[in-house]
Amino acid sequence: MERLRRVKNGAAWVIRRLKGAYPDAACSLRYRNAFELLVATILSAQCTDERVNLVTKELFRRCKNAESLDRIEREALEEIIRSTGFYRNKARSLKGMAGTLLQEHGGEVPCSMNELVALPGVARKTANVVLGNAFGLQEGVVVDTHVKRIAARIGWSREKNPDKIEKDLMVLLPRKDWTFMGHVLIQHGRSVCKARKPICGECPVMERCPRIGVG
Protein backbone atom coordinates (compact mmCIF):
# COMPACT_ATOMS: atom_id res chain seq x y z
CA MET A 1 0.00 0.00 0.00
CA GLU A 2 2.86 2.37 0.77
CA ARG A 3 4.41 1.71 -2.63
CA LEU A 4 1.05 2.34 -4.32
CA ARG A 5 0.69 5.65 -2.47
CA ARG A 6 4.16 6.78 -3.59
CA VAL A 7 3.53 5.70 -7.16
CA LYS A 8 0.19 7.54 -7.26
CA ASN A 9 1.77 10.73 -5.95
CA GLY A 10 4.53 10.60 -8.55
CA ALA A 11 2.20 9.57 -11.36
CA ALA A 12 0.18 12.79 -11.20
CA TRP A 13 3.28 14.84 -12.06
CA VAL A 14 4.33 12.45 -14.83
CA ILE A 15 0.83 12.49 -16.33
CA ARG A 16 0.79 16.30 -16.45
CA ARG A 17 4.20 16.44 -18.12
CA LEU A 18 3.42 13.77 -20.70
CA LYS A 19 0.04 15.30 -21.56
CA GLY A 20 1.78 18.63 -22.04
CA ALA A 21 4.44 17.06 -24.26
CA TYR A 22 1.94 15.27 -26.52
CA PRO A 23 -1.25 17.36 -26.55
CA ASP A 24 -2.30 16.08 -29.96
CA ALA A 25 -1.70 12.37 -29.34
CA ALA A 26 -4.33 10.31 -31.16
CA CYS A 27 -4.98 6.99 -32.82
CA SER A 28 -2.72 6.65 -35.85
CA LEU A 29 -4.92 4.11 -37.61
CA ARG A 30 -7.08 5.63 -40.34
CA TYR A 31 -10.78 4.86 -40.10
CA ARG A 32 -14.17 6.43 -40.73
CA ASN A 33 -16.35 4.37 -38.44
CA ALA A 34 -16.29 1.68 -35.76
CA PHE A 35 -16.26 -1.15 -38.33
CA GLU A 36 -13.18 0.19 -40.08
CA LEU A 37 -11.39 0.78 -36.79
CA LEU A 38 -12.17 -2.76 -35.64
CA VAL A 39 -10.78 -4.21 -38.87
CA ALA A 40 -7.68 -2.01 -38.79
CA THR A 41 -6.95 -2.87 -35.17
CA ILE A 42 -7.17 -6.60 -35.85
CA LEU A 43 -4.73 -6.13 -38.73
CA SER A 44 -2.34 -4.09 -36.56
CA ALA A 45 -1.23 -7.09 -34.51
CA GLN A 46 2.51 -7.58 -35.09
CA CYS A 47 2.39 -4.88 -37.76
CA THR A 48 3.03 -1.14 -37.94
CA ASP A 49 0.11 1.25 -38.17
CA GLU A 50 1.70 2.75 -41.28
CA ARG A 51 1.57 -0.58 -43.07
CA VAL A 52 -2.01 -1.19 -41.92
CA ASN A 53 -3.08 2.19 -43.26
CA LEU A 54 -1.64 1.32 -46.67
CA VAL A 55 -3.43 -2.02 -46.71
CA THR A 56 -6.81 -0.77 -45.49
CA LYS A 57 -6.96 1.83 -48.24
CA GLU A 58 -7.60 -1.01 -50.70
CA LEU A 59 -9.42 -3.24 -48.23
CA PHE A 60 -12.02 -0.63 -47.33
CA ARG A 61 -12.60 0.07 -51.01
CA ARG A 62 -13.55 -3.59 -51.42
CA CYS A 63 -15.12 -4.21 -48.01
CA LYS A 64 -17.14 -1.27 -46.72
CA ASN A 65 -19.10 -3.18 -44.08
CA ALA A 66 -19.55 -6.55 -42.38
CA GLU A 67 -21.67 -7.88 -45.24
CA SER A 68 -19.07 -7.22 -47.93
CA LEU A 69 -16.26 -8.52 -45.70
CA ASP A 70 -18.22 -11.70 -45.07
CA ARG A 71 -18.85 -12.08 -48.80
CA ILE A 72 -15.30 -11.61 -50.09
CA GLU A 73 -13.41 -14.80 -50.96
CA ARG A 74 -10.85 -15.86 -48.36
CA GLU A 75 -8.07 -16.01 -50.96
CA ALA A 76 -8.81 -12.49 -52.17
CA LEU A 77 -8.82 -11.17 -48.61
CA GLU A 78 -5.54 -12.90 -47.82
CA GLU A 79 -3.92 -11.34 -50.87
CA ILE A 80 -5.01 -7.83 -49.85
CA ILE A 81 -3.76 -8.14 -46.27
CA ARG A 82 -0.70 -10.33 -46.96
CA SER A 83 1.86 -7.60 -46.17
CA THR A 84 0.54 -7.15 -42.62
CA GLY A 85 1.94 -10.56 -41.62
CA PHE A 86 0.12 -13.60 -40.22
CA TYR A 87 -2.34 -12.92 -43.00
CA ARG A 88 -4.02 -16.32 -42.94
CA ASN A 89 -4.86 -16.06 -39.24
CA LYS A 90 -5.95 -12.45 -39.68
CA ALA A 91 -8.16 -13.33 -42.64
CA ARG A 92 -9.76 -16.08 -40.58
CA SER A 93 -10.39 -13.65 -37.72
CA LEU A 94 -11.81 -10.98 -40.03
CA LYS A 95 -14.17 -13.41 -41.75
CA GLY A 96 -15.28 -14.83 -38.41
CA MET A 97 -15.78 -11.35 -36.98
CA ALA A 98 -17.84 -10.24 -39.97
CA GLY A 99 -20.02 -13.34 -39.83
CA THR A 100 -20.64 -12.91 -36.11
CA LEU A 101 -21.55 -9.24 -36.57
CA LEU A 102 -24.12 -10.22 -39.17
CA GLN A 103 -25.55 -13.13 -37.20
CA GLU A 104 -25.65 -11.57 -33.74
CA HIS A 105 -25.49 -7.77 -34.11
CA GLY A 106 -27.27 -6.91 -37.33
CA GLY A 107 -23.95 -6.10 -38.99
CA GLU A 108 -23.16 -3.35 -36.49
CA VAL A 109 -20.15 -3.19 -34.16
CA PRO A 110 -21.34 -3.55 -30.55
CA CYS A 111 -20.30 -0.95 -28.00
CA SER A 112 -19.74 -3.11 -24.94
CA MET A 113 -16.58 -4.83 -23.75
CA ASN A 114 -18.24 -8.22 -23.27
CA GLU A 115 -19.76 -8.26 -26.74
CA LEU A 116 -16.58 -7.08 -28.43
CA VAL A 117 -14.24 -9.62 -26.83
CA ALA A 118 -16.69 -12.36 -27.84
CA LEU A 119 -15.96 -11.57 -31.51
CA PRO A 120 -13.35 -13.72 -33.32
CA GLY A 121 -9.94 -12.06 -33.32
CA VAL A 122 -10.87 -9.49 -30.67
CA ALA A 123 -9.12 -9.40 -27.30
CA ARG A 124 -9.27 -6.72 -24.64
CA LYS A 125 -6.68 -4.44 -26.24
CA THR A 126 -8.58 -4.32 -29.53
CA ALA A 127 -11.85 -3.76 -27.68
CA ASN A 128 -10.30 -0.85 -25.76
CA VAL A 129 -9.14 0.75 -29.00
CA VAL A 130 -12.63 0.54 -30.52
CA LEU A 131 -14.55 1.58 -27.41
CA GLY A 132 -12.30 4.53 -26.63
CA ASN A 133 -11.84 5.92 -30.12
CA ALA A 134 -15.01 4.99 -32.02
CA PHE A 135 -17.49 5.29 -29.16
CA GLY A 136 -15.76 7.60 -26.67
CA LEU A 137 -16.19 5.05 -23.86
CA GLN A 138 -13.52 4.81 -21.18
CA GLU A 139 -13.56 1.10 -20.35
CA GLY A 140 -9.82 0.48 -20.06
CA VAL A 141 -6.30 1.40 -21.13
CA VAL A 142 -4.69 0.05 -24.29
CA VAL A 143 -1.52 -1.84 -23.37
CA ASP A 144 0.69 -2.45 -26.38
CA THR A 145 4.45 -3.03 -26.42
CA HIS A 146 5.19 0.69 -25.96
CA VAL A 147 2.83 1.09 -23.02
CA LYS A 148 4.11 -2.10 -21.42
CA ARG A 149 7.72 -0.90 -21.70
CA ILE A 150 7.07 2.59 -20.38
CA ALA A 151 4.91 1.38 -17.48
CA ALA A 152 7.82 -0.78 -16.34
CA ARG A 153 10.49 1.88 -16.87
CA ILE A 154 8.73 4.60 -14.90
CA GLY A 155 7.67 2.23 -12.15
CA TRP A 156 3.93 2.22 -12.79
CA SER A 157 3.68 -1.56 -12.97
CA ARG A 158 5.84 -4.53 -12.09
CA GLU A 159 3.60 -6.93 -13.98
CA LYS A 160 4.42 -8.70 -17.24
CA ASN A 161 0.91 -9.68 -18.28
CA PRO A 162 -0.84 -6.92 -20.30
CA ASP A 163 -4.16 -7.40 -18.47
CA LYS A 164 -2.46 -6.99 -15.09
CA ILE A 165 -0.53 -3.96 -16.35
CA GLU A 166 -3.81 -2.47 -17.51
CA LYS A 167 -5.32 -2.91 -14.05
CA ASP A 168 -2.36 -1.05 -12.52
CA LEU A 169 -2.73 1.79 -15.02
CA MET A 170 -6.47 2.04 -14.43
CA VAL A 171 -5.70 2.72 -10.77
CA LEU A 172 -3.11 5.41 -11.53
CA LEU A 173 -4.71 7.23 -14.48
CA PRO A 174 -7.88 9.33 -14.22
CA ARG A 175 -10.66 7.46 -15.99
CA LYS A 176 -11.43 10.39 -18.27
CA ASP A 177 -7.86 10.10 -19.61
CA TRP A 178 -7.67 6.34 -20.17
CA THR A 179 -7.94 6.50 -23.95
CA PHE A 180 -5.91 9.68 -24.39
CA MET A 181 -3.10 8.55 -22.07
CA GLY A 182 -2.85 5.33 -24.04
CA HIS A 183 -2.11 7.42 -27.14
CA VAL A 184 0.28 9.63 -25.17
CA LEU A 185 2.30 6.68 -23.89
CA ILE A 186 2.41 5.08 -27.33
CA GLN A 187 3.65 8.32 -28.90
CA HIS A 188 6.24 8.74 -26.14
CA GLY A 189 7.43 5.18 -26.76
CA ARG A 190 7.71 5.71 -30.48
CA SER A 191 9.47 9.06 -30.38
CA VAL A 192 11.56 9.13 -27.17
CA CYS A 193 11.36 6.14 -24.82
CA LYS A 194 12.37 3.65 -27.48
CA ALA A 195 13.07 0.00 -26.77
CA ARG A 196 16.74 -0.17 -27.73
CA LYS A 197 18.00 3.39 -27.49
CA PRO A 198 15.75 5.69 -25.47
CA ILE A 199 16.52 9.37 -26.01
CA CYS A 200 16.62 10.21 -22.32
CA GLY A 201 17.96 13.73 -22.91
CA GLU A 202 14.69 14.63 -24.66
CA CYS A 203 12.38 12.96 -22.14
CA PRO A 204 9.91 15.33 -20.45
CA VAL A 205 9.81 13.10 -17.34
CA MET A 206 13.50 12.20 -17.11
CA GLU A 207 13.91 13.78 -13.66
CA ARG A 208 11.39 11.33 -12.21
CA CYS A 209 12.50 8.24 -14.13
CA PRO A 210 13.79 5.47 -11.83
CA ARG A 211 15.34 3.71 -14.83
CA ILE A 212 18.23 6.17 -14.95
CA GLY A 213 18.48 6.66 -11.22
CA VAL A 214 16.79 10.03 -10.84
CA GLY A 215 13.58 11.27 -9.29
PyMOL commands that set and color helices and strands:
alter all, ss='L'
color gray80, all
select helices_A, chain A and resi 2-21+34-43+49-62+66-71+74-84+87-105+113-117+124-134+145-153+162-172+175-191+200-202+206-208+210-212
alter helices_A, ss='H'
color red, helices_A
deselect
rebuild
show_as cartoon
